[in-house]
Amino acid sequence: MIKCIASDMDGTLLNSKQLISEENKDAIVKAQAQGIEFVVATGRSYQEATYVLAQAGINCPVICANGAEVRSKEGVVLSATPISKQMAREVAARLREKDIYFEVYTNKGAFTMDADKAVSILVDIIMSANPEVNREEITEAAGARLRDGLVHTIEDYELLFADGNYQIYKLLAFSFDADRLESANESLSELEGIVVSTSGHDNLEITNTQAQKGIALESFVKLKGIDLAETMAIGDNYNDVSMLEKAGRSVAMGNADYYIKSLCDVITDTNEESGVGKAILEVI
């Protein structure tokens, strides 16, 4: 019997318009009404994750920044696994050396040094995966990241690294130059204490080695008195692998690539077809 359901957000719970469909919402609410724990496990910051969840009227715990932070449905921080400030500086230096744009995720939200690029890159990524969608609509939705304070603009990331009030959860790097991104990945792989994953062909997600979705999910279900064998995980990309491998029932989205599908017990419909909702209804 499934007692906990963990779902990724982008490419999984969310459609191309970055929204949660009614079918997905209804399935989640139905599972919660039956006492099943539903938790989002995302690379997003808590602020970005809950922004979308609130729009759909969903209240649930959130595993944020690939597991660097876990919060209860009330927003209380249950655990935090940041990157050391010294390591964050080193990662930032290596990304700059490769001339790669990156954002910094903290306990107080995500930050960028280039607001225009923060929007344009997100638009390009969404459009490349969903060429049929309206660019103006996507641009408007992407712009909400800054307009609604989900991503903050800062003059220099050193202001975050030097301030003890900020914990560095993740550095998210983007480049449409595959060779440059691979070169950065190779450089970062030389560093100990961090792990590099990806949620798309055009990015790298850098976190503490212990900040992974699977590790965070394992700790979360243990806290709830639930076994991993009683847990279902749903995802579509490589930063989901650690939780897909640990969960008793693993579900790949129909839009996931072949490798992710090969790891999973079940393949559901795509994120445009409310695959999460269908996967949930199969087990409740």
Backbone as CSV, one residue per row, in Angstrom:
resi,resn,N_x,N_y,N_z,CA_x,CA_y,CA_z,C_x,C_y,C_z
1,MET,0.837,-1.203,0.000,0.000,0.000,0.000,0.875,1.258,0.000
2,ILE,0.555,2.196,-0.845,1.320,3.436,-0.924,0.843,4.414,0.140
3,LYS,1.785,4.889,0.966,1.462,5.837,2.034,2.063,7.220,1.805
4,CYS,3.004,7.309,0.856,3.617,8.604,0.531,3.856,8.685,-0.971
5,ILE,3.546,9.832,-1.545,3.773,10.078,-2.967,4.647,11.319,-3.100
6,ALA,5.785,11.166,-3.769,6.702,12.288,-3.998,6.738,12.593,-5.485
7,SER,6.519,13.856,-5.831,6.495,14.239,-7.242,7.434,15.404,-7.522
8,ASP,8.192,15.264,-8.587,8.961,16.372,-9.140,7.977,17.424,-9.663
9,MET,8.468,18.630,-9.961,7.577,19.677,-10.478,7.751,19.897,-11.978
10,ASP,8.865,20.499,-12.388,9.048,20.865,-13.795,9.170,19.637,-14.680
11,GLY,8.323,19.581,-15.713,8.310,18.440,-16.612,7.552,17.257,-16.057
12,THR,7.024,17.417,-14.846,6.321,16.317,-14.185,4.943,16.791,-13.705
13,LEU,4.904,17.445,-12.561,3.637,17.948,-12.030,3.118,19.143,-12.823
14,LEU,4.046,19.931,-13.390,3.667,21.138,-14.121,3.618,20.892,-15.625
15,ASN,2.667,21.549,-16.280,2.618,21.475,-17.738,3.515,22.555,-18.349
16,SER,3.474,22.724,-19.649,4.365,23.668,-20.317,4.090,25.120,-19.934
17,LYS,2.899,25.388,-19.412,2.567,26.743,-18.958,2.950,26.961,-17.500
18,GLN,3.680,25.969,-16.933,4.146,26.044,-15.548,2.983,26.058,-14.555
19,LEU,1.929,25.305,-14.895,0.748,25.223,-14.046,0.426,23.771,-13.708
20,ILE,-0.317,23.590,-12.627,-0.785,22.271,-12.221,-2.195,22.081,-12.765
21,SER,-2.402,21.044,-13.553,-3.712,20.822,-14.164,-4.751,20.448,-13.113
22,GLU,-6.005,20.622,-13.467,-7.094,20.255,-12.566,-7.079,18.764,-12.266
23,GLU,-6.734,17.964,-13.287,-6.687,16.508,-13.084,-5.615,16.140,-12.065
24,ASN,-4.452,16.784,-12.167,-3.379,16.531,-11.193,-3.808,16.978,-9.800
25,LYS,-4.385,18.171,-9.727,-4.825,18.698,-8.427,-5.859,17.782,-7.783
26,ASP,-6.844,17.375,-8.542,-7.913,16.536,-7.999,-7.362,15.223,-7.454
27,ALA,-6.391,14.639,-8.163,-5.799,13.374,-7.712,-5.011,13.567,-6.417
28,ILE,-4.291,14.675,-6.331,-3.520,14.971,-5.116,-4.448,15.156,-3.920
29,VAL,-5.497,15.944,-4.106,-6.459,16.207,-3.029,-7.137,14.906,-2.594
30,LYS,-7.434,14.065,-3.553,-8.066,12.772,-3.241,-7.118,11.893,-2.425
31,ALA,-5.834,11.882,-2.803,-4.841,11.094,-2.061,-4.684,11.633,-0.638
32,GLN,-4.609,12.941,-0.501,-4.473,13.547,0.824,-5.685,13.241,1.695
33,ALA,-6.871,13.229,1.091,-8.095,12.938,1.845,-8.096,11.517,2.379
34,GLN,-7.338,10.636,1.737,-7.238,9.244,2.178,-6.082,9.036,3.156
35,GLY,-5.438,10.149,3.555,-4.357,10.057,4.530,-2.990,9.779,3.930
36,ILE,-2.897,9.834,2.610,-1.608,9.616,1.951,-0.804,10.913,1.974
37,GLU,0.447,10.819,2.342,1.328,11.991,2.392,1.771,12.329,0.970
38,PHE,1.492,13.550,0.542,1.958,14.012,-0.765,3.023,15.070,-0.538
39,VAL,4.180,14.888,-1.165,5.288,15.825,-1.009,5.869,16.158,-2.382
40,VAL,6.147,17.417,-2.599,6.810,17.842,-3.824,8.314,17.752,-3.609
41,ALA,9.029,17.221,-4.577,10.495,17.147,-4.524,11.017,17.843,-5.772
42,THR,11.570,19.024,-5.606,11.890,19.880,-6.739,13.273,20.520,-6.652
43,GLY,13.769,20.940,-7.792,14.997,21.716,-7.820,14.736,23.174,-7.517
44,ARG,13.470,23.578,-7.500,13.106,24.962,-7.246,13.361,25.369,-5.790
45,SER,13.428,26.671,-5.578,13.463,27.188,-4.221,12.091,26.987,-3.584
46,TYR,12.033,27.093,-2.266,10.742,26.963,-1.573,9.771,28.023,-2.061
47,GLN,10.283,29.233,-2.262,9.430,30.341,-2.682,8.817,30.084,-4.065
48,GLU,9.618,29.585,-4.993,9.107,29.309,-6.338,8.146,28.122,-6.336
49,ALA,8.454,27.114,-5.535,7.601,25.924,-5.486,6.228,26.255,-4.911
50,THR,6.217,26.945,-3.778,4.944,27.226,-3.117,4.124,28.260,-3.879
51,TYR,4.767,29.084,-4.678,4.048,30.046,-5.521,3.097,29.297,-6.465
52,VAL,3.613,28.257,-7.107,2.799,27.484,-8.043,1.785,26.614,-7.301
53,LEU,2.192,26.027,-6.185,1.284,25.190,-5.414,0.098,26.014,-4.886
54,ALA,0.380,27.230,-4.430,-0.683,28.094,-3.902,-1.683,28.469,-4.994
55,GLN,-1.178,28.676,-6.214,-2.073,28.983,-7.333,-3.092,27.867,-7.547
56,ALA,-2.659,26.628,-7.301,-3.541,25.479,-7.505,-4.322,25.107,-6.241
57,GLY,-4.013,25.785,-5.139,-4.705,25.483,-3.899,-4.232,24.203,-3.240
58,ILE,-2.946,23.882,-3.442,-2.384,22.658,-2.853,-1.445,23.040,-1.712
59,ASN,-1.632,22.400,-0.569,-0.766,22.619,0.592,-0.097,21.304,0.942
60,CYS,1.224,21.277,0.894,1.951,20.033,1.151,3.386,20.340,1.551
61,PRO,4.095,19.367,2.115,5.516,19.550,2.397,6.286,19.690,1.081
62,VAL,7.462,20.310,1.159,8.270,20.532,-0.035,9.731,20.179,0.224
63,ILE,10.266,19.324,-0.624,11.710,19.068,-0.673,12.250,20.023,-1.728
64,CYS,13.041,21.007,-1.309,13.463,22.092,-2.198,14.917,21.934,-2.636
65,ALA,15.258,22.641,-3.709,16.643,22.738,-4.182,17.317,21.374,-4.234
66,ASN,16.589,20.403,-4.792,17.087,19.021,-4.946,17.386,18.319,-3.626
67,GLY,16.776,18.786,-2.541,16.985,18.131,-1.250,17.823,18.938,-0.285
68,ALA,18.277,20.117,-0.688,19.087,20.950,0.196,18.266,21.498,1.360
69,GLU,16.962,21.595,1.166,16.074,22.055,2.241,14.778,21.264,2.180
70,VAL,14.241,20.943,3.354,12.943,20.271,3.442,12.067,21.075,4.386
71,ARG,10.857,21.386,3.921,9.922,22.158,4.761,8.603,21.420,4.915
72,SER,8.007,21.612,6.075,6.688,21.043,6.343,5.634,21.808,5.553
73,LYS,4.411,21.320,5.555,3.354,22.016,4.823,3.057,23.387,5.421
74,GLU,3.482,23.597,6.679,3.324,24.906,7.312,4.488,25.840,7.003
75,GLY,5.498,25.308,6.292,6.653,26.134,5.935,7.803,26.072,6.920
76,VAL,7.701,25.218,7.915,8.774,25.074,8.900,9.926,24.279,8.295
77,VAL,11.152,24.773,8.465,12.320,24.074,7.936,12.584,22.819,8.774
78,LEU,12.508,21.667,8.140,12.749,20.393,8.821,14.209,19.991,8.751
79,SER,14.860,20.353,7.646,16.293,20.058,7.498,16.896,20.982,6.451
80,ALA,18.197,21.228,6.581,18.907,22.068,5.617,20.314,21.509,5.432
81,THR,20.723,21.383,4.174,22.040,20.839,3.847,22.710,21.762,2.834
82,PRO,23.265,22.881,3.307,23.847,23.866,2.385,25.240,23.484,1.904
83,ILE,25.698,24.209,0.900,27.086,24.144,0.455,27.875,25.120,1.325
84,SER,29.099,24.788,1.696,29.904,25.725,2.467,30.165,26.979,1.638
85,LYS,30.346,28.104,2.302,30.594,29.357,1.596,31.882,29.277,0.763
86,GLN,32.873,28.635,1.317,34.132,28.493,0.584,33.927,27.683,-0.691
87,MET,33.152,26.608,-0.588,32.891,25.783,-1.771,32.031,26.538,-2.779
88,ALA,31.058,27.305,-2.285,30.204,28.088,-3.184,31.043,29.066,-3.994
89,ARG,32.010,29.698,-3.340,32.899,30.631,-4.043,33.704,29.909,-5.124
90,GLU,34.176,28.705,-4.806,34.984,27.952,-5.765,34.146,27.521,-6.960
91,VAL,32.935,27.053,-6.692,32.040,26.663,-7.786,31.738,27.872,-8.671
92,ALA,31.424,28.991,-8.042,31.118,30.221,-8.789,32.301,30.638,-9.653
93,ALA,33.497,30.533,-9.108,34.703,30.926,-9.849,34.891,30.045,-11.078
94,ARG,34.627,28.755,-10.940,34.812,27.835,-12.071,33.747,28.050,-13.145
95,LEU,32.547,28.406,-12.735,31.506,28.696,-13.719,31.820,29.994,-14.466
96,ARG,32.312,30.991,-13.734,32.697,32.250,-14.393,33.851,32.020,-15.363
97,GLU,34.763,31.164,-14.968,35.919,30.853,-15.817,35.471,30.289,-17.160
98,LYS,34.358,29.555,-17.146,33.809,28.966,-18.376,32.789,29.894,-19.045
99,ASP,32.613,31.080,-18.466,31.668,32.077,-18.986,30.255,31.503,-19.062
100,ILE,29.819,30.914,-17.960,28.497,30.300,-17.874,27.632,31.079,-16.889
101,TYR,26.440,31.443,-17.326,25.481,32.137,-16.468,24.979,31.180,-15.386
102,PHE,24.829,31.710,-14.164,24.292,30.869,-13.097,23.513,31.705,-12.088
103,GLU,22.619,31.033,-11.383,21.831,31.630,-10.313,22.195,30.946,-9.005
104,VAL,21.969,31.634,-7.908,22.297,31.093,-6.586,21.015,30.946,-5.771
105,TYR,20.782,29.740,-5.257,19.600,29.446,-4.455,19.998,29.427,-2.976
106,THR,19.223,30.130,-2.157,19.545,30.254,-0.741,18.321,29.949,0.125
107,ASN,18.501,30.042,1.436,17.387,29.876,2.367,16.414,31.043,2.299
108,LYS,16.777,32.100,1.591,15.914,33.271,1.442,15.520,33.496,-0.021
109,GLY,15.547,32.434,-0.808,15.133,32.529,-2.194,16.278,32.467,-3.179
110,ALA,15.945,32.601,-4.454,16.928,32.514,-5.532,17.372,33.907,-5.965
111,PHE,18.620,33.992,-6.457,19.196,35.271,-6.847,19.859,35.184,-8.220
112,THR,19.791,36.301,-8.952,20.468,36.415,-10.246,21.210,37.743,-10.305
113,MET,22.266,37.786,-11.101,22.982,39.037,-11.358,22.573,39.628,-12.703
114,ASP,21.679,38.941,-13.419,21.242,39.408,-14.737,19.759,39.081,-14.907
115,ALA,18.897,40.029,-14.587,17.454,39.795,-14.600,16.940,39.420,-15.982
116,ASP,17.423,40.108,-17.011,16.959,39.819,-18.373,17.305,38.392,-18.781
117,LYS,18.514,37.972,-18.433,18.938,36.619,-18.794,18.152,35.574,-18.002
118,ALA,17.806,35.881,-16.768,17.026,34.954,-15.947,15.703,34.617,-16.620
119,VAL,15.106,35.619,-17.275,13.839,35.409,-17.972,14.055,34.745,-19.327
120,SER,14.987,35.266,-20.107,15.169,34.781,-21.480,15.612,33.324,-21.527
121,ILE,16.456,32.929,-20.597,16.919,31.541,-20.578,15.761,30.602,-20.264
122,LEU,14.938,30.972,-19.283,13.800,30.124,-18.936,12.843,29.999,-20.121
123,VAL,12.613,31.107,-20.814,11.734,31.082,-21.989,12.299,30.151,-23.059
124,ASP,13.595,30.261,-23.338,14.217,29.424,-24.363,14.135,27.943,-24.013
125,ILE,14.317,27.637,-22.747,14.261,26.239,-22.311,12.848,25.680,-22.481
126,ILE,11.851,26.449,-22.050,10.463,25.997,-22.177,10.068,25.855,-23.645
127,MET,10.480,26.839,-24.465,10.136,26.816,-25.884,10.802,25.648,-26.610
128,SER,12.037,25.325,-26.240,12.735,24.218,-26.917,12.074,22.882,-26.620
129,ALA,11.500,22.759,-25.403,10.818,21.519,-25.028,9.371,21.493,-25.495
130,ASN,8.818,22.696,-25.709,7.409,22.794,-26.098,7.258,23.827,-27.217
131,PRO,7.752,23.523,-28.425,7.759,24.507,-29.517,6.385,24.981,-29.952
132,GLU,5.346,24.255,-29.563,4.000,24.614,-29.997,3.363,25.699,-29.127
133,VAL,3.958,25.999,-27.955,3.334,26.965,-27.060,3.610,28.394,-27.510
134,ASN,2.777,29.311,-27.048,2.881,30.715,-27.427,4.028,31.386,-26.675
135,ARG,4.986,31.970,-27.412,6.170,32.564,-26.780,5.801,33.734,-25.862
136,GLU,4.838,34.533,-26.276,4.440,35.684,-25.458,3.872,35.231,-24.115
137,GLU,3.080,34.162,-24.133,2.513,33.646,-22.893,3.607,33.117,-21.981
138,ILE,4.568,32.413,-22.567,5.663,31.861,-21.771,6.533,32.982,-21.205
139,THR,6.777,34.008,-22.001,7.572,35.142,-21.533,6.894,35.834,-20.356
140,GLU,5.585,35.976,-20.454,4.815,36.590,-19.366,4.921,35.753,-18.096
141,ALA,4.786,34.448,-18.246,4.867,33.553,-17.085,6.278,33.552,-16.497
142,ALA,7.286,33.524,-17.352,8.672,33.517,-16.876,9.007,34.819,-16.159
143,GLY,8.471,35.920,-16.656,8.716,37.215,-16.042,8.188,37.314,-14.632
144,ALA,7.206,36.472,-14.302,6.636,36.470,-12.949,7.681,36.080,-11.915
145,ARG,8.712,35.355,-12.325,9.783,34.978,-11.393,10.373,36.215,-10.723
146,LEU,10.542,37.271,-11.502,11.111,38.497,-10.958,10.040,39.456,-10.436
147,ARG,8.957,39.605,-11.194,7.919,40.548,-10.787,7.337,40.209,-9.415
148,ASP,7.178,38.927,-9.144,6.561,38.507,-7.895,7.580,38.169,-6.813
149,GLY,8.832,38.541,-7.038,9.857,38.373,-6.018,10.323,36.948,-5.798
150,LEU,10.125,36.081,-6.803,10.563,34.692,-6.668,12.054,34.561,-6.936
151,VAL,12.566,35.447,-7.771,14.009,35.531,-8.008,14.408,36.986,-7.791
152,HIS,15.428,37.198,-6.974,15.870,38.538,-6.631,17.119,38.902,-7.438
153,THR,17.216,40.152,-7.817,18.406,40.629,-8.519,19.407,41.175,-7.507
154,ILE,20.671,40.795,-7.686,21.723,41.226,-6.770,22.936,41.655,-7.582
155,GLU,23.671,42.621,-7.068,24.811,43.166,-7.801,25.968,42.189,-7.880
156,ASP,26.187,41.464,-6.792,27.331,40.547,-6.729,26.987,39.401,-5.792
157,TYR,27.207,38.162,-6.235,26.918,37.003,-5.392,27.768,36.968,-4.130
158,GLU,28.879,37.668,-4.134,29.731,37.706,-2.946,28.977,38.281,-1.748
159,LEU,27.973,39.123,-2.016,27.151,39.668,-0.932,26.408,38.546,-0.201
160,LEU,26.052,37.491,-0.934,25.412,36.320,-0.323,26.442,35.440,0.382
161,PHE,27.578,35.245,-0.284,28.606,34.366,0.272,29.201,34.925,1.569
162,ALA,29.207,36.247,1.689,29.836,36.887,2.850,28.860,37.128,4.002
163,ASP,27.576,36.935,3.766,26.553,37.239,4.769,26.121,35.961,5.485
164,GLY,26.326,35.929,6.793,25.998,34.745,7.580,24.522,34.424,7.645
165,ASN,23.668,35.367,7.243,22.231,35.118,7.256,21.769,34.263,6.078
166,TYR,22.660,34.099,5.096,22.302,33.327,3.900,23.004,31.975,3.898
167,GLN,22.223,30.931,3.684,22.777,29.604,3.448,22.688,29.349,1.948
168,ILE,23.754,28.799,1.383,23.788,28.541,-0.056,23.350,27.105,-0.300
169,TYR,22.189,26.955,-0.923,21.626,25.631,-1.154,22.042,25.035,-2.501
170,LYS,22.091,25.885,-3.530,22.333,25.350,-4.874,22.823,26.448,-5.802
171,LEU,23.678,26.078,-6.737,24.007,26.949,-7.855,23.451,26.282,-9.105
172,LEU,22.669,27.037,-9.861,22.022,26.520,-11.065,22.627,27.207,-12.278
173,ALA,23.343,26.439,-13.096,24.064,26.993,-14.245,23.346,26.658,-15.542
174,PHE,23.335,27.616,-16.483,22.691,27.430,-17.780,23.655,27.757,-18.914
175,SER,23.593,26.953,-19.965,24.301,27.277,-21.202,23.707,26.444,-22.332
176,PHE,23.548,27.077,-23.498,23.072,26.346,-24.667,24.236,25.822,-25.493
177,ASP,25.458,26.021,-24.975,26.673,25.496,-25.595,27.029,24.199,-24.882
178,ALA,26.714,23.069,-25.494,26.893,21.764,-24.852,28.344,21.496,-24.473
179,ASP,29.276,21.899,-25.330,30.692,21.670,-25.040,31.149,22.480,-23.834
180,ARG,30.680,23.723,-23.766,31.046,24.581,-22.639,30.470,24.029,-21.338
181,LEU,29.239,23.542,-21.402,28.598,22.982,-20.214,29.312,21.713,-19.757
182,GLU,29.711,20.888,-20.708,30.437,19.664,-20.374,31.795,19.985,-19.773
183,SER,32.453,21.012,-20.296,33.738,21.438,-19.750,33.586,21.901,-18.307
184,ALA,32.519,22.634,-18.032,32.254,23.084,-16.665,31.969,21.894,-15.757
185,ASN,31.219,20.935,-16.265,30.897,19.733,-15.491,32.172,18.984,-15.119
186,GLU,33.079,18.859,-16.061,34.348,18.179,-15.792,35.165,18.923,-14.744
187,SER,35.171,20.235,-14.832,35.902,21.039,-13.855,35.314,20.891,-12.462
188,LEU,33.991,20.922,-12.373,33.317,20.817,-11.075,33.461,19.422,-10.465
189,SER,33.594,18.413,-11.315,33.720,17.035,-10.820,35.008,16.819,-10.027
190,GLU,35.946,17.747,-10.149,37.203,17.663,-9.403,37.029,18.058,-7.941
191,LEU,35.927,18.707,-7.621,35.699,19.216,-6.266,35.015,18.166,-5.398
192,GLU,35.447,18.058,-4.158,34.842,17.119,-3.219,33.787,17.823,-2.380
193,GLY,32.733,17.096,-2.048,31.705,17.652,-1.183,30.502,18.201,-1.916
194,ILE,30.548,18.171,-3.260,29.398,18.619,-4.039,28.988,17.518,-5.009
195,VAL,27.753,17.612,-5.481,27.278,16.707,-6.520,26.683,17.557,-7.630
196,VAL,26.901,17.140,-8.868,26.374,17.865,-10.023,25.329,16.986,-10.699
197,SER,24.119,17.505,-10.811,23.050,16.790,-11.506,22.479,17.715,-12.572
198,THR,21.405,17.292,-13.216,20.795,18.131,-14.242,19.300,17.878,-14.295
199,SER,18.559,18.922,-14.620,17.113,18.789,-14.805,16.735,19.123,-16.244
200,GLY,17.749,19.173,-17.112,17.528,19.468,-18.523,18.851,19.455,-19.272
201,HIS,18.783,19.429,-20.597,20.005,19.354,-21.395,20.861,20.605,-21.285
202,ASP,20.268,21.705,-20.820,20.953,22.990,-20.849,21.389,23.494,-19.481
203,ASN,21.343,22.645,-18.440,21.726,23.149,-17.127,22.540,22.166,-16.306
204,LEU,23.154,22.695,-15.267,23.843,21.922,-14.245,23.320,22.408,-12.901
205,GLU,23.047,21.472,-11.994,22.574,21.826,-10.663,23.603,21.337,-9.650
206,ILE,24.186,22.262,-8.912,25.283,21.945,-8.003,24.816,22.090,-6.564
207,THR,24.886,21.004,-5.804,24.470,21.011,-4.400,25.489,20.265,-3.549
208,ASN,25.289,20.329,-2.249,26.049,19.498,-1.316,25.837,18.026,-1.686
209,THR,26.843,17.206,-1.503,26.735,15.782,-1.829,25.540,15.127,-1.147
210,GLN,25.226,15.578,0.053,24.105,15.000,0.806,22.763,15.643,0.458
211,ALA,22.797,16.651,-0.402,21.550,17.321,-0.810,21.080,16.727,-2.126
212,GLN,20.396,15.592,-2.027,19.833,14.921,-3.183,18.393,14.526,-2.846
213,LYS,17.559,14.473,-3.866,16.143,14.192,-3.628,15.939,12.851,-2.918
214,GLY,16.693,11.849,-3.316,16.526,10.530,-2.713,16.880,10.513,-1.237
215,ILE,17.973,11.167,-0.868,18.390,11.230,0.532,17.356,11.991,1.352
216,ALA,16.894,13.128,0.802,15.895,13.931,1.510,14.577,13.177,1.663
217,LEU,14.175,12.468,0.616,12.928,11.710,0.684,13.018,10.589,1.717
218,GLU,14.152,9.911,1.755,14.347,8.840,2.735,14.213,9.370,4.158
219,SER,14.814,10.531,4.435,14.725,11.144,5.768,13.304,11.592,6.066
220,PHE,12.623,12.122,5.052,11.265,12.624,5.234,10.305,11.499,5.601
221,VAL,10.341,10.398,4.860,9.388,9.312,5.149,9.696,8.661,6.492
222,LYS,10.977,8.613,6.848,11.350,8.057,8.154,10.754,8.905,9.265
223,LEU,10.803,10.225,9.095,10.224,11.151,10.066,8.726,10.930,10.204
224,LYS,8.083,10.542,9.107,6.640,10.325,9.092,6.250,8.895,9.487
225,GLY,7.243,8.053,9.768,6.960,6.677,10.131,6.521,5.827,8.952
226,ILE,6.983,6.211,7.761,6.634,5.506,6.527,7.870,4.830,5.961
227,ASP,7.708,3.648,5.391,8.823,2.932,4.786,8.961,3.337,3.323
228,LEU,10.192,3.313,2.818,10.412,3.620,1.401,9.662,2.658,0.489
229,ALA,9.446,1.430,0.969,8.691,0.454,0.176,7.240,0.883,-0.004
230,GLU,6.776,1.778,0.878,5.398,2.270,0.816,5.333,3.645,0.132
231,THR,6.417,3.993,-0.555,6.537,5.320,-1.169,6.595,5.221,-2.687
232,MET,5.895,6.130,-3.352,5.948,6.221,-4.811,6.600,7.550,-5.192
233,ALA,7.539,7.498,-6.123,8.212,8.701,-6.608,7.941,8.852,-8.104
234,ILE,7.696,10.099,-8.526,7.382,10.392,-9.927,8.334,11.463,-10.434
235,GLY,8.984,11.213,-11.575,9.921,12.198,-12.099,10.160,12.047,-13.584
236,ASP,10.969,12.972,-14.109,11.217,12.961,-15.559,12.667,13.186,-15.943
237,ASN,13.539,13.518,-14.954,14.886,13.893,-15.350,15.953,13.366,-14.388
238,TYR,17.201,13.734,-14.671,18.323,13.125,-13.966,18.441,13.537,-12.504
239,ASN,17.942,14.713,-12.145,17.982,15.068,-10.728,16.908,14.331,-9.923
240,ASP,16.083,13.528,-10.610,15.082,12.694,-9.941,15.583,11.270,-9.690
241,VAL,16.709,10.927,-10.279,17.181,9.536,-10.248,17.324,9.007,-8.830
242,SER,17.916,9.786,-7.927,18.171,9.283,-6.570,16.879,8.893,-5.854
243,MET,15.787,9.629,-6.083,14.535,9.246,-5.409,13.811,8.139,-6.160
244,LEU,13.947,8.103,-7.482,13.337,7.023,-8.254,13.964,5.678,-7.886
245,GLU,15.259,5.689,-7.591,15.957,4.451,-7.229,15.602,3.984,-5.820
246,LYS,15.248,4.912,-4.933,14.962,4.547,-3.543,13.501,4.165,-3.303
247,ALA,12.604,4.741,-4.064,11.174,4.521,-3.812,10.738,3.097,-4.145
248,GLY,9.778,2.620,-3.391,9.254,1.278,-3.640,8.558,1.168,-4.981
249,ARG,7.944,2.248,-5.424,7.295,2.301,-6.732,7.800,3.547,-7.455
250,SER,8.469,3.361,-8.565,9.033,4.483,-9.315,8.261,4.668,-10.613
251,VAL,7.931,5.924,-10.897,7.120,6.254,-12.064,7.843,7.285,-12.924
252,ALA,8.029,6.962,-14.197,8.623,7.905,-15.150,7.526,8.575,-15.948
253,MET,7.698,9.846,-16.217,6.757,10.568,-17.062,6.901,10.107,-18.510
254,GLY,5.822,10.225,-19.261,5.865,9.861,-20.668,6.826,10.724,-21.462
255,ASN,7.124,11.926,-20.969,8.057,12.837,-21.633,9.492,12.677,-21.152
256,ALA,9.740,11.729,-20.253,11.106,11.467,-19.783,11.896,10.769,-20.883
257,ASP,13.227,10.873,-20.815,14.012,10.184,-21.838,14.130,8.692,-21.510
258,TYR,14.699,7.947,-22.451,14.715,6.482,-22.350,15.396,6.002,-21.070
259,TYR,16.506,6.637,-20.684,17.243,6.177,-19.498,16.387,6.281,-18.245
260,ILE,15.711,7.401,-18.055,14.855,7.568,-16.877,13.749,6.518,-16.892
261,LYS,13.160,6.291,-18.055,12.102,5.285,-18.163,12.629,3.891,-17.835
262,SER,13.875,3.618,-18.224,14.448,2.288,-17.987,14.658,1.998,-16.502
263,LEU,14.737,3.055,-15.683,14.960,2.888,-14.244,13.667,2.589,-13.488
264,CYS,12.539,2.884,-14.109,11.267,2.921,-13.372,10.403,1.685,-13.546
265,ASP,9.533,1.492,-12.569,8.592,0.368,-12.599,7.429,0.633,-13.551
266,VAL,7.051,1.917,-13.649,5.857,2.297,-14.406,6.162,3.531,-15.245
267,ILE,5.539,3.613,-16.415,5.616,4.829,-17.240,4.196,5.366,-17.372
268,THR,4.017,6.614,-16.968,2.695,7.240,-17.042,2.635,8.162,-18.265
269,ASP,1.564,8.919,-18.399,1.433,9.859,-19.512,2.361,11.061,-19.326
270,THR,2.403,11.952,-20.290,3.286,13.107,-20.239,2.747,14.167,-19.271
271,ASN,3.564,15.186,-19.032,3.139,16.287,-18.164,2.023,17.113,-18.808
272,GLU,1.899,17.048,-20.132,0.800,17.745,-20.807,-0.505,16.961,-20.702
273,GLU,-0.395,15.694,-20.336,-1.564,14.807,-20.251,-1.901,14.437,-18.806
274,SER,-1.407,15.235,-17.861,-1.673,15.013,-16.433,-1.229,13.623,-15.986
275,GLY,-0.005,13.259,-16.397,0.520,11.943,-16.047,0.630,11.703,-14.548
276,VAL,0.914,12.749,-13.771,1.012,12.597,-12.324,-0.333,12.182,-11.746
277,GLY,-1.385,12.866,-12.150,-2.718,12.530,-11.671,-3.099,11.090,-11.981
278,LYS,-2.780,10.663,-13.190,-3.109,9.281,-13.581,-2.317,8.275,-12.756
279,ALA,-1.035,8.583,-12.480,-0.208,7.679,-11.681,-0.726,7.577,-10.249
280,ILE,-1.206,8.693,-9.717,-1.749,8.700,-8.360,-3.035,7.873,-8.275
281,LEU,-3.913,8.068,-9.242,-5.194,7.354,-9.217,-5.014,5.841,-9.360
282,GLU,-3.891,5.422,-9.929,-3.645,3.992,-10.067,-3.353,3.320,-8.743
283,VAL,-2.915,4.090,-7.725,-2.485,3.473,-6.473,-3.370,3.819,-5.279
284,ILE,-4.396,4.641,-5.489,-5.250,4.978,-4.343,-6.650,4.379,-4.511
